[in-house]
Amino acid sequence: MASFLFSAITSSHVILIILLLCSSFLTNSLAAKHGYSSAHRHHHRPHNSSPFPNPKLHQAYIALQAWKKVIYSDPNNFTTNWVGPSVCKYRGIYCAPPPYDHKIQVVSGIDLNNADIAGFLPDELGLLSDLALIHLNSNRFCGIVPQTLSNLTLLYELDLSNNRFVGPFPNVVLSLPMLNYLDIRFNEFEGPLPPELFNKKLDAIFVNNNRFTSMIPQNFGSNNSASVLVIANNKFGGCLPPSVANLANSIEELLLINTSISGCLPPEVGYLYKLRVLDVSLNKLVGPIPYSIAGLAHLELLNLAHNMMSGIVPEGVCLLPNLSNFTFSYNFFCEEEGICNNLTSKGIAYDDRRNCFPEKPFQRSNKVCEPVLEHPVVCFEQHCSNGGSEGFGEGFGMVPSAIPAAAPMLSPSIAPAY
């Protein structure tokens, strides 16, 4: 499988990113917004007896102490040194000059990844208005995401993955003007994804392995800046909207595994010319492989397994110059065109089991294949109604055992890279 773009970020990387973000956000408007005019910066209080170098660090102290009070389990003693006014020395807390005043230090990053902490997020976290990064991956935080995070107008990366958060999609993230990276995978969020999510200019969106339902929003591809989009292991249903074509200038990895999408794979997928990874396995897709996919010259991994697709595996796809892994098992394909019949000769890892190839081993029986081959799906005659998939798959005459079951949900402790 091709390596994914986003991996775990080390503490040194966090510091470097914070410093870069702070320098890049320097504008006069931010200075005005935070109330730090030049007059304020040069107005000293010589008799200040506060243990905090500036009011921002005092606010940070209030926020972090409130958080510590609602941490109920810290088996690795990660927050043991969260004591006293020196908040910049707290473990997992990173300070840097803010973009509106390079002469002071503020809390600009939190990295508690893999700390195994249990608790919840208090409203006081909204006091940390200078945060650029929040990384809380692989803990046991629970409850809902507080609305006070809307105060974090500089937040650039938010990673709440592998926790126990609940409730509807945390709409507060939609109000964060600088947010670029959103990762809420492996939680217990539920309900629909708001269409506004796909209007937001984010480089990476990970919402996989939650309890999201309803249809994929029709503006699914409106965010034309995302390079990675993963919505796998949710129960959306409906068709993949043609608006996915709007991602053409940015998307490199698109993972829709086990999302209950149905209908035909739209030809607009072939417009995503930067795509390296496309995985639509474990769904209810029907019809042929769009020949437009043969134009994806950068594609490395293509996974169509465990659907109800049929027709020919086109040679143009098998000839893609960078293709290294092609999985199309557990469908109803009836012919492998040209070199597709011998992908081993091209050094491509493949899996063509449980199809309807007449001279290949490990295929479906004629009894199962014949009804499908007698009623081929013509995709341009099929229509989705409001994202639905009525009419698809009719006439297959399949018995339930012919339809592949979805893979079980993986637990956060063995979460894959996506």
N, C-alpha and C positions, 0 to 999 in steps of 0.2 A: 504494500500500500504506500502511496506517496506520503511523504512526511507532511504534517500539517503546519500551517504558518504560525500558529500561536501555541507556545509551550509555557511551562512554568517560569516565572520571572524571579530571579534571585534578588537578594537584598541590595547588592551592589547595582543591579539593573534598576531597581526602584529608585535609588538615590539619583542615578544618572538621568532617568526619565523625568524626575521631579525638577531637577535643575534645568533641563532643557525646556520643560513646559513653562516654568516660571519665566524664563528669559523670553520665550516666544509670545507670551500673553501680555507683555508690557505695553500698555496703552494708557493715554490720559483719561479715557472714559472710565477705566477700571479704578483709577486713582480717585476720581470723583465719586464713583459708586460706593467705595468703601470709606469715604470720608477722610482720606489722607491727602490733604492738600499740602503744598510745600510749606505753608505756614504752620500746619500741624507738625510736620516733620522737624521743623527747626525750633519748635517751642518746647523747651526742656522743663522738667519739673525737678529742680535740684533737691528738693526735700522729700522726694518719693520714698517711702519706707516699704513699699510693696516688695515681696520676694520675687515677683514676676517682672521680667525686663520690659514687657509691654502688655497692654490689655488683651491682645489676642492670645497670648500664652496663658493668661488668667482664665479666659473663656475655655481654652483647651483643657486646662486643669479641671474645670467644673464638668466639662463633657466627659472626660476620661474617668473621673471618679464616679460619675453617675453610671457610666457603663460598667465599671468594675463591680458596682453594687448589684448588678443584675447578671453577673457571671456566676453560675451555680456550680460549674465544674471546670477545673483547669488542671488536669492530671499531670501536665508537663511543666507546671508552675511558670507559664509563659508570662503572666501578668504580675508576678511576685514583686517586681521592682517598680510597679506603678504606684509609687509612694512619693509624696513631697512635690515641691513646685517645679522641679527640673524635668518637665514633661518631654523635652527633647532627648532625654536619656532613657525614657521608658522603652522597654523592648518592643520592637515592632512599630514604633512611632518615629517618623522621620520629619525633620525640620529643614526649612530652606527659606531664603528671602522671598517674600511675595512679589508679584509683578508690579505692584503699585508703590513699593518702598523697599529698595535693596539694602537698607541699613538695619532692618530688623529681621528677626527669625519668627516664623510661624509654623504650625503643624501643617504640613503639605502632603503627607503620605501615611497610610496605615497599611501594614502588611502582616496579617496574622495567618497566612497560609499554613495549612497542615498543623495547626496548633491544637486541634481536638478540643476546643473550648465549647462549653454548653452555656447558653444564656439567650438573651434577646437584645435587640438594638433599641436603646432608649431614645426618646425625643431629643434629648440634649445633644445628640450627635449633630443636630442642625447648627450648633454653635461653632462647629469646625468649618467655617465658611471658606477657608483657604485650601481645602483639600483638593489635590489633583488626582490622587489615586486611593482607592479602597480595594484591598485584596483580602477576602475572607474565605478563600477556597478551603474546602475539606475541614469543616468544623461541625458543631452541632447547634448552631444558632437556629432559633425557631421563632414562631410568631409572624407578624406582618412587618413589612418594610415601612418605617415611619415616614409620614408626609413631610416632616421637617427637613428631610434630605433635599428638599427643593431649594434650601438656602445655599447649597453647595454649587454655586454658579461657576466655579472653576474646575469642577470634577471632569476628568478626562477618561479615566478607566474605572469601571465598577465591576468587580468580580465577587458575586455572592454564591458561586457554584458549590455543589456538594454540601448542602446544609439541609435544614428542615423548615424552610420558610413556607408559609401557606397563604391562602387567600387568592384573590384575582391577580391578574398581571399588575405589577407595581407601577401604576401610571405615573408616579412621581418621577420616574426616570425620563419621561417624555418632556419634562419641564427643564431639564438640565441642558443649558445652551452649548456647553463645550464638550459634552459626552461624545466619545469616539469609539469606545469598546464596551460592550455590554455582555456579561456572562452570568446567566441565572440558571444554568442547566443543573440537573439533578437536585431539584427541590420538589415541592408539592403545590406549586401554583396551579390554578385551574381556571376554567372558563375560556372565553375567546381571547385571541390576540387582538389588541386594538389596531385598526388600520393606521392610526397615527404613527405606530412604530415603524412602518415601512415608508413613511414620509421623512423620517429623521435621518440625517446624514451620519451614519455610523459606518466605521470600517469593518467591524466584526460584530455579529449578532449570534449568540448561542442561547437558545431557549429549549434545547432538547431535554428529554427525560423529565418532563413534568406531567401535568394532568390537563393540559390545554385541549379544548374541544372546539366545536363549531367548524365553519369552513375556513380555508385559507383566504385571507382578505384579497379582494380583486385587485388591490393596488400593491400586491406582493412585491413587484419589482420596482416600485417607485423610488426606493432608495437606490440611486444610481452610483453610490460610492462604496458599497460593501464589497470587500474582497472575500469574506468568509460568511456564509449564512447556513446555520444548522438549526433545523426545527425538528429533528428526528425524534422518534419514540413519543409522540403525542397522538391524539385521536381527532384529527381535523376533518378528514373526509373532503368530498368535492374534488374538483379538477385543479390541476396546476394551471394558474391563469396565464394567458399569453403575455401579460405585463411583465413576466420574468425577463422578456427581451430587453427591458430597460436597464438591466444589470450588465449589459454587454461590455461596457467599457471598464468594468472593475472586477466582477466576480471571478474568483479562481477556484473556490471550493463550495459546492452546493450539495448538502446532505439532507435528504428527505426520507430517510429510512423509517419504515413502520409508522407512517402518518395517516394511513387509511385513505390516501388519495386514490382516485379512480379515473376512468375515462382514458383517453389517449394521451400519450406524452406529446405535448405540443411541439410543432416544428420550430417554434421560437427558441427552444433550448439550443438549437444549432447556431443561434446568433451569438452565443456567449463565447466569443473567440479566445478569451483568456483562460477559459476553464481548464483546470488540471484534474479535478476530482468531481465526478458526478455519481451519486449513489441514490437510487430511487428504489432500492430493494424492499421486499416485505410490504408491498402495497397491493392495490387492486387494479393496476394499469392493464389496459387491453390494447389491441391493435398492433401495428408493426412498429419497428424501430424507425424513427424519422431519419430519412436519408441526410437531412441537414447536419446530423451529428458527424458525418464524414468530413465536415469542414473544421472540426475542432482540433487544430494542429497541435495544441499544447496538451491535449488530454492524455493523462497517464493512467487513471483508474476509472473504469466504467462498470457499474454494478447494476444490473437489471433483474437480479434473481428474485424468485418468489413473487411473481406477478401472474398475469394471465395474458401476456403478450403473445403474438402469433405472427406468422408470415416468415419472411426470409431474413436471415442475418446478413446484412449487405457487406460486400467485400470492401466498400469504401471505408467503413468503420474499422475493419480489421487491418487496413493499410495505414491507419493513422501513425505518423512517424514517431510519436513519443508514447504510444500505448504500451503499457507493461502488464496490465492486469485487466482482463475482460471476463466478467462473470454474468452469464445469462441462463443459469440453471433454473429448474422449476418454473418453466413457462410452457408454451405450446408452439415453439418455433418448429418449422418443418423442413427447412433447408439452410445449409451453411454455404454461402456463395464463395466460390474461388478459394482464396487462401484461408478463409475462415474455417475451412475443413481441416486445416493443418496449422494451427496457430503455434504449435511447438516449434515449427521450423523458423518462426520469426522471434523466438525467445519470449513469447507472451504467455504469462500464466493465465489459464482460462479454466472455466467450469461450464460444460454444456449438458450436464446430466438432467434427466427428468424433463426432456422435451419430446418432440415427435420426429426425431431424425431416424429414418427407417433402417439405416445400417450401422447405427452407433449403439454401443452397450449402455445399459442403465437408463433406458428411455421409458416413457409412459407406454401403456398398452394401446393397441389399436382401438379398443373399445372406448377409451377415454379421449383419444386424439380425434377420431373421426367426426364427432359432433362439432368440434371446434373448427376443423378444417373445412367442413361443409357450410359453415356460416361465418365467413371472414368478416372482420370488422372494417368498415369503411369510415375512417375518422372524420372526413369532411362532412359526412352526413350526420354526425353525432353532435349534440349541442349540450352544453352545461347550462342549467337554469339556476341563476343566482349562486353559482359556484357548485351546484349539485351535479349529480352524475346519472340522472334518470336515463334509462334506455341503454346504458352500456352493459355489454356482456350478455344481453338477452339472446337466446337462441343457441347458447353454448351447450345446453343440455348436460351440464356438469353435475356430477354427484358431489355432495359436500366433501368427500374424501379427496377429490381432485384439487380442491382449493387449498393452497398451503396455509398453514397456521402461522400467525405472527410469532416472532422470536420473543422470549421472555424479557422483561425489563431487567437491565443490569443494575445491581446495587451500586451506590456511590463508592463503596470501597474497592470496586473493580471497574470503575468508570474508564471507558476508553478515551483516546485523545480528543474525540469529538464530543 
